[in-house]
Amino acid sequence: MDNLDLKKLKNKRFHFIGIGGISMSGLAQMLAKEGVFVQGSDIAENAETIKLKAKGITVFSGHSAENLKDIDVVVYTSAIHEDNVEMVEAKKRGYKLVKRAELLGAISERYKTVIAVSGSHGKTTTTALLAEIFIQANKKPTIHAGGELKLINSNYLIGNKKYFITEACEYMDNFLYLKPDIAIALNVDGDHLDYFGSLDGVQNSFKKFVGLVKDGGISVVCHDDKNSHELLKQKNSSSFGLSKASDIYAKNIKEYKTGYFAFDAYLCGHKLGRIELGIMGKHNIFNALAAILVSLVCGIDFCDIKLACESFSGSARRTERIGEINLAEVYHDYAHHPNQIKKMIELAKDLAAAKNGRVIVVYEPHTYSRTKFLLNDFVESFRGADHVIFAPAYSAREDLKEGFEADYLAEKTKDVVLNVNYISGYKNIYNKIKATVKANDVVFILGAGTIEKLADMFR
């Protein structure tokens, strides 16, 4: 990051625009822990802003030019537009403007080994599992995650200067600010097409990312993911998957209880041992294999890896059981891409079949453009659900003109699901769920926006 000497951070005063974002709040707290002056603003109060205030960090409600008095550096995310009143004021006053990804990259450079977890899906879960393994092995890692890790009840942890484990987000090429020693690419999918334009654009970005690995480092890539094959051609690449052609692979996969899977882990043909994953979903075998391989590379004993994988309970909003209604279990997941939704419905069907129940899905689209670009994939992803309720889209950084609202998706989904509703207002959705759900049904609340407010009604 140009012209920002991190050795002199204590002499800088930071303002975070959108400090309530999960990554932004973590970075703000990490700086504050080091004695740096930190403040920020956000449009509305959320769980993160409440935590920040409790730790003595000033958080302004709403964006205003008045919030930027006596500031040196302004940190912003890709979701902040150029016409944001605080961005305009920061430029007017000549403050140093720093992207969130730049700051993350600069912070990471102070650590001996940077482990960056990228992928279109599974980043938070894999980061959390790595954190659990490294903590179990007493490696005292420093962690920066895009979700709250249950083990530490936080989205960050300050450890020693040896290991820095962080999520690496591909949106707008943000992960290209990192210089990892170990770069994980869990998978590559057609997402963020409002920026990348096509799957080729996404693939090229991931190729650049794994190409940033430092000399002597490695990239860890999924052998089974067809969209990642070009990444395996990079120097010092290693692989994970179900194929024996992978460096680490899983065999003898069994569902040891409904929704939970066990497997034998093999490294280069040598059996390491059997693991019963502590988190639900067959797809998490891939995330676990990536984490296991990285941990072995870092010298962690397999016994510690096994203990962590089996005790791991996941992270908030990732296949999280949040309560019951009418004797039906309710789960919450961050899924906001068709392939993620497919996996959640597969899991929900498995859970419901064990009780002869139905699958009820609530979905809040995340951005209008994603709905527009992946419309047909979204429609197909809901196939297999018995009832789907759509909430209005979470717009994030967008205007409606950039894509489709959820009511349009709801109409299209009626072609593949018998019962479909579009309902505005979380209380109204809750009442519809209560009137619809019967004992032994399974409810999955999906989305990456403010639909967490609906989930909270079941806690």
C-alpha positions in Angstrom: 0.0 0.0 0.0 1.6 3.3 -1.1 2.6 5.9 1.3 1.2 4.2 4.4 3.9 3.2 6.8 2.4 0.7 9.2 5.2 1.2 11.6 3.8 4.7 12.3 0.2 3.7 12.6 -0.1 5.0 16.2 0.4 8.5 14.8 -2.6 8.1 12.4 -6.3 8.6 13.0 -8.5 6.2 11.0 -12.1 6.6 9.9 -13.9 3.5 8.4 -16.8 4.1 6.1 -19.0 1.1 6.5 -17.4 0.0 9.7 -20.2 -2.4 10.4 -19.1 -4.7 7.6 -17.8 -8.0 9.0 -14.3 -7.5 7.5 -14.1 -3.8 8.2 -15.1 -4.3 11.9 -12.4 -6.9 12.3 -9.7 -4.7 10.8 -10.8 -1.7 12.9 -10.6 -3.8 16.1 -7.2 -5.1 15.1 -5.9 -1.6 14.7 -7.5 -0.4 17.9 -5.9 -3.3 19.8 -2.5 -1.8 18.7 -3.4 1.6 20.2 -4.4 3.2 16.9 -7.2 5.8 16.9 -10.2 4.3 15.1 -13.7 5.5 14.5 -16.3 4.8 11.7 -19.8 5.2 10.4 -22.5 3.0 9.0 -25.9 3.4 7.5 -27.6 1.4 10.3 -26.7 -0.2 13.6 -26.0 -4.0 13.5 -24.4 -6.6 15.6 -20.9 -5.5 14.6 -21.4 -1.8 15.4 -22.9 -2.7 18.8 -19.7 -4.7 19.5 -17.5 -1.9 18.4 -19.3 0.6 20.6 -19.0 -1.7 23.6 -15.2 -1.7 23.0 -15.1 2.1 23.1 -14.9 2.7 19.4 -16.9 5.6 18.1 -19.5 4.6 15.5 -21.6 7.3 13.8 -25.1 6.4 12.7 -25.4 7.4 9.1 -22.9 9.0 6.8 -22.1 12.7 7.1 -19.2 15.1 6.3 -19.3 16.1 10.0 -18.0 12.6 10.9 -14.6 13.3 9.3 -13.1 15.9 11.7 -9.4 15.5 12.7 -8.8 12.3 10.6 -5.7 11.2 8.7 -6.8 8.1 6.9 -10.2 7.0 5.5 -10.8 3.3 4.9 -13.6 2.3 2.5 -15.0 -0.9 0.9 -15.9 -1.7 -2.7 -19.5 -1.1 -1.7 -18.9 2.6 -1.1 -19.6 4.8 -4.2 -17.6 7.8 -5.2 -20.5 10.1 -4.5 -20.8 8.9 -0.9 -20.8 12.1 1.2 -17.9 11.0 3.3 -15.8 10.0 0.3 -16.5 13.4 -1.2 -15.5 15.1 2.0 -12.4 13.0 2.4 -11.2 14.0 -1.1 -12.0 17.6 -0.4 -9.9 17.6 2.7 -7.0 15.7 1.1 -7.2 12.7 3.5 -5.4 9.5 2.6 -7.9 7.1 1.0 -7.3 3.4 1.6 -9.3 0.4 0.3 -10.2 -2.2 2.8 -8.3 -4.8 0.8 -5.2 -2.5 0.7 -5.3 -2.2 4.5 -5.7 -6.0 4.9 -2.8 -6.5 2.5 -0.6 -4.1 4.4 -1.4 -5.6 7.8 -0.7 -9.1 6.5 2.8 -8.2 5.4 3.9 -7.9 9.0 3.5 -11.7 9.4 6.0 -14.4 8.6 3.5 -16.8 7.0 0.3 -15.5 5.3 -2.4 -18.1 4.6 -5.0 -16.6 2.3 -8.3 -18.5 1.8 -10.0 -17.8 -1.5 -12.8 -19.4 -3.4 -16.2 -18.5 -4.8 -17.7 -20.6 -1.9 -16.6 -21.9 1.5 -14.1 -19.2 2.5 -15.4 -18.4 5.9 -15.9 -22.1 6.9 -12.4 -23.0 5.8 -10.9 -20.0 7.5 -12.7 -21.0 10.7 -11.6 -24.6 10.4 -8.0 -23.6 9.9 -8.3 -21.3 12.9 -9.6 -24.2 15.0 -6.8 -26.5 13.9 -4.0 -23.9 14.5 -5.4 -23.0 17.9 -5.7 -26.7 18.8 -2.1 -27.1 17.8 -1.1 -24.1 20.0 0.3 -22.2 17.0 -1.3 -18.9 18.3 -2.4 -17.7 14.9 -3.7 -14.2 14.0 -7.0 -14.5 12.3 -9.1 -12.2 10.1 -12.4 -13.8 9.0 -15.6 -12.8 7.1 -17.8 -14.2 9.8 -18.0 -14.8 13.5 -16.0 -17.9 14.5 -17.8 -19.8 17.2 -14.6 -21.0 18.9 -13.5 -17.4 19.6 -16.9 -15.6 19.4 -15.3 -13.1 17.1 -14.3 -12.4 13.5 -10.7 -11.8 14.4 -8.0 -12.9 16.8 -4.6 -11.4 17.6 -2.0 -14.0 18.0 1.8 -14.0 17.4 3.6 -12.8 14.2 4.2 -16.2 12.7 0.8 -17.1 11.1 -1.8 -14.8 9.6 -4.9 -16.6 8.4 -7.3 -14.5 6.4 -10.2 -14.7 3.9 -9.3 -13.5 0.5 -12.3 -12.0 -1.4 -12.2 -12.0 -5.2 -14.7 -9.2 -5.7 -13.2 -6.4 -7.7 -9.8 -8.2 -7.5 -9.6 -7.4 -3.8 -7.5 -10.4 -3.0 -4.7 -9.2 -5.4 -3.5 -6.9 -2.6 -2.3 -9.9 -0.7 1.0 -11.6 -1.1 0.4 -15.1 0.4 2.8 -17.8 1.4 0.0 -20.3 1.0 -2.9 -19.4 -1.3 -6.0 -21.6 -1.1 -8.4 -21.7 -4.1 -11.4 -23.7 -2.9 -13.3 -23.4 -6.1 -14.0 -21.0 -9.0 -17.6 -20.1 -10.0 -19.4 -17.6 -12.1 -20.1 -14.9 -9.6 -19.7 -11.1 -9.3 -20.4 -10.9 -13.0 -21.3 -7.3 -12.6 -17.6 -6.7 -12.2 -15.9 -9.7 -14.0 -18.4 -9.9 -16.9 -17.9 -13.6 -17.5 -16.6 -16.8 -16.0 -13.4 -16.3 -17.9 -13.0 -13.0 -16.1 -13.4 -14.8 -12.7 -10.9 -17.5 -13.7 -8.3 -15.0 -14.8 -8.6 -13.2 -11.5 -8.0 -16.4 -9.5 -5.1 -17.2 -11.8 -3.5 -13.9 -10.9 -4.1 -14.5 -7.2 -2.4 -17.9 -7.0 0.4 -16.4 -9.1 1.1 -14.0 -6.2 2.4 -16.8 -4.0 5.8 -15.9 -2.7 8.9 -17.9 -3.6 9.0 -21.1 -1.6 5.2 -20.9 -1.0 2.4 -23.1 -2.4 -1.1 -22.8 -3.9 -3.7 -25.3 -2.7 -6.3 -26.0 -5.4 -9.3 -28.2 -5.8 -8.5 -31.0 -8.3 -12.2 -31.8 -8.8 -13.3 -28.3 -9.7 -13.2 -28.0 -13.5 -13.1 -24.3 -13.4 -9.8 -24.4 -11.4 -7.8 -26.6 -13.7 -5.7 -23.7 -15.0 -4.7 -22.9 -11.5 -3.1 -26.3 -11.1 -0.6 -25.3 -13.8 0.9 -22.7 -11.6 4.3 -23.4 -10.0 4.3 -25.1 -6.6 0.6 -26.0 -6.8 -0.8 -28.8 -4.7 -4.3 -30.3 -4.9 -7.2 -31.7 -2.8 -10.3 -33.6 -3.8 -12.0 -36.9 -4.1 -9.9 -38.1 -7.0 -6.8 -40.2 -6.2 -4.9 -37.8 -8.6 -5.1 -35.2 -5.8 -2.3 -34.8 -3.3 -4.7 -35.2 -0.5 -8.0 -37.0 -1.0 -11.0 -38.6 0.8 -12.1 -42.2 0.5 -14.7 -44.4 2.2 -17.1 -41.4 2.7 -20.0 -42.4 4.9 -22.9 -40.4 6.5 -22.4 -41.3 10.1 -25.5 -39.5 11.2 -28.0 -37.5 9.3 -26.3 -34.6 7.5 -22.8 -35.4 8.9 -20.1 -37.2 7.0 -16.9 -39.2 7.8 -14.0 -40.1 5.5 -10.6 -41.5 5.4 -7.9 -38.9 4.5 -5.1 -40.0 2.3 -1.9 -38.0 1.5 -0.1 -39.2 -1.7 -1.6 -42.6 -1.3 -0.8 -42.9 2.4 -3.7 -43.2 4.8 -3.6 -40.5 7.5 -6.6 -41.5 9.4 -10.4 -41.3 9.6 -12.3 -38.1 10.4 -15.9 -37.5 11.4 -16.6 -33.9 10.5 -18.3 -31.9 13.3 -20.1 -29.7 10.7 -23.0 -30.7 8.4 -22.9 -31.1 4.7 -21.0 -33.4 2.3 -19.6 -30.3 0.5 -17.6 -29.5 3.6 -15.4 -32.5 2.9 -13.6 -30.4 0.3 -13.2 -27.5 2.7 -11.8 -29.9 5.3 -9.3 -31.4 2.9 -7.9 -28.0 1.9 -7.5 -27.1 5.6 -5.9 -30.5 6.4 -3.4 -30.1 3.6 -2.4 -26.6 4.7 -2.1 -27.7 8.3 0.2 -30.5 7.4 2.4 -28.2 5.3 2.7 -26.0 8.4 3.9 -29.0 10.4 0.8 -29.7 12.4 0.4 -33.3 13.6 -2.6 -35.2 12.2 -3.9 -36.0 15.7 -4.4 -32.2 16.3 -6.0 -31.8 12.9 -8.4 -34.7 13.6 -9.4 -33.4 17.0 -10.1 -29.9 15.6 -12.1 -31.2 12.6 -14.2 -33.4 14.8 -14.9 -30.7 17.4 -15.4 -27.9 14.9 -18.9 -26.5 15.1 -18.6 -24.0 12.2 -19.2 -20.3 12.1 -22.2 -18.0 12.4 -24.6 -18.1 9.5 -23.1 -21.2 7.9 -25.6 -24.1 8.2 -26.3 -22.8 11.7 -29.2 -24.4 13.6 -30.9 -21.4 15.2 -34.1 -22.9 16.7 -37.4 -24.6 16.2 -40.9 -23.6 15.1 -43.9 -25.9 15.3 -41.5 -28.7 16.2 -39.6 -28.1 12.9 -35.9 -27.4 13.0 -34.7 -24.0 11.6 -31.3 -23.4 10.0 -29.6 -20.2 8.7 -27.0 -20.1 6.0 -25.2 -17.4 4.1 -25.9 -19.0 0.7 -26.6 -16.5 -2.0 -25.4 -18.2 -5.2 -27.2 -21.0 -7.1 -24.6 -23.6 -6.4 -24.7 -22.8 -2.7 -28.4 -22.9 -2.6 -28.4 -26.4 -4.3 -26.1 -27.7 -1.6 -28.3 -26.4 1.1 -31.5 -27.9 -0.4 -29.7 -31.2 -0.8 -28.8 -31.1 2.9 -32.3 -30.0 3.8 -33.9 -32.8 1.8 -31.6 -35.3 3.6 -32.6 -33.9 7.0 -36.3 -33.8 6.1 -36.3 -37.3 4.6 -35.1 -38.7 7.9 -38.3 -37.4 9.5 -40.6 -37.8 6.6 -41.0 -34.0 6.6 -40.9 -31.2 4.0 -38.3 -28.6 2.9 -39.3 -25.0 3.5 -36.8 -22.4 2.1 -36.7 -18.7 2.6 -34.4 -16.8 0.3 -33.3 -13.1 0.2 -31.5 -12.4 -3.1 -28.2 -10.6 -2.6 -27.9 -7.8 -5.2 -30.1 -7.3 -8.2 -27.4 -7.9 -10.7 -26.6 -11.4 -9.4 -30.2 -12.3 -9.8 -30.2 -11.0 -13.3 -26.9 -12.6 -14.5 -27.7 -16.0 -12.9 -31.5 -16.0 -13.2 -32.0 -19.4 -14.8 -29.4 -21.0 -12.4 -31.3 -19.5 -9.4 -34.6 -20.9 -10.6 -33.1 -24.4 -11.0 -31.4 -24.3 -7.7 -34.7 -24.3 -5.8 -35.8 -27.5 -7.5 -36.5 -30.1 -4.8 -37.9 -27.7 -2.2 -41.5 -28.1 -1.2 -42.1 -24.5 -0.5 -40.0 -21.4 -1.2 -40.6 -17.9 0.2 -38.8 -15.0 -1.4 -38.0 -11.8 0.5 -37.2 -8.5 -1.3 -33.6 -8.4 -2.5 -30.8 -7.0 -0.4 -29.6 -4.3 -2.7 -26.1 -3.8 -1.1 -24.3 -1.4 -3.4 -26.8 -1.4 -6.3 -29.8 0.3 -7.8 -32.8 -1.8 -9.0 -32.0 -0.7 -12.6 -29.0 -3.0 -12.5 -31.1 -6.2 -12.3 -34.2 -7.9 -11.1 -36.2 -7.8 -7.9 -37.1 -11.0 -6.0 -40.7 -10.9 -7.2 -39.5 -11.6 -10.7 -37.4 -14.6 -9.5 -40.4 -15.8 -7.5 -42.6 -15.9 -10.6 -40.0 -17.8 -12.6 -39.4 -20.3 -9.7 -43.1 -21.3 -9.9 -42.1 -23.4 -12.9 -40.0 -25.8 -10.7 -41.6 -25.5 -7.2 -45.3 -26.0 -6.5 -45.6 -23.5 -3.6 -43.9 -20.1 -4.0 -44.5 -16.8 -2.3 -43.0 -13.4 -2.5 -43.5 -11.6 0.9 -42.2 -8.2 2.0 -41.4 -7.7 5.7 -39.6 -10.1 8.0 -42.5 -10.2 10.5 -44.9 -11.1 7.7 -42.5 -13.9 6.5 -42.2 -15.2 10.0 -46.0 -15.4 10.3 -46.2 -17.2 7.0 -43.6 -19.7 8.1 -45.5 -20.3 11.4 -48.7 -20.9 9.5 -47.1 -23.2 7.0 -44.6 -25.4 8.8 -45.5 -28.7 10.5 -43.7 -30.9 12.8 -40.7 -32.7 11.2 -40.4 -30.2 8.4 -37.0 -28.4 7.9 -36.7 -24.7 7.4 -33.7 -23.1 5.8 -33.3 -19.3 5.8 -30.8 -18.4 3.1 -29.1 -15.1 2.2 -26.2 -12.8 2.9 -28.0 -9.6 3.7 -30.2 -8.3 6.5 -32.2 -11.6 6.4 -30.3 -12.3 9.6 -33.0 -10.2 11.3 -35.5 -12.9 10.3 -33.2 -15.6 11.6 -33.0 -13.8 14.9 -36.7 -14.2 15.4 -36.2 -17.9 15.8 -33.3 -17.8 18.3 
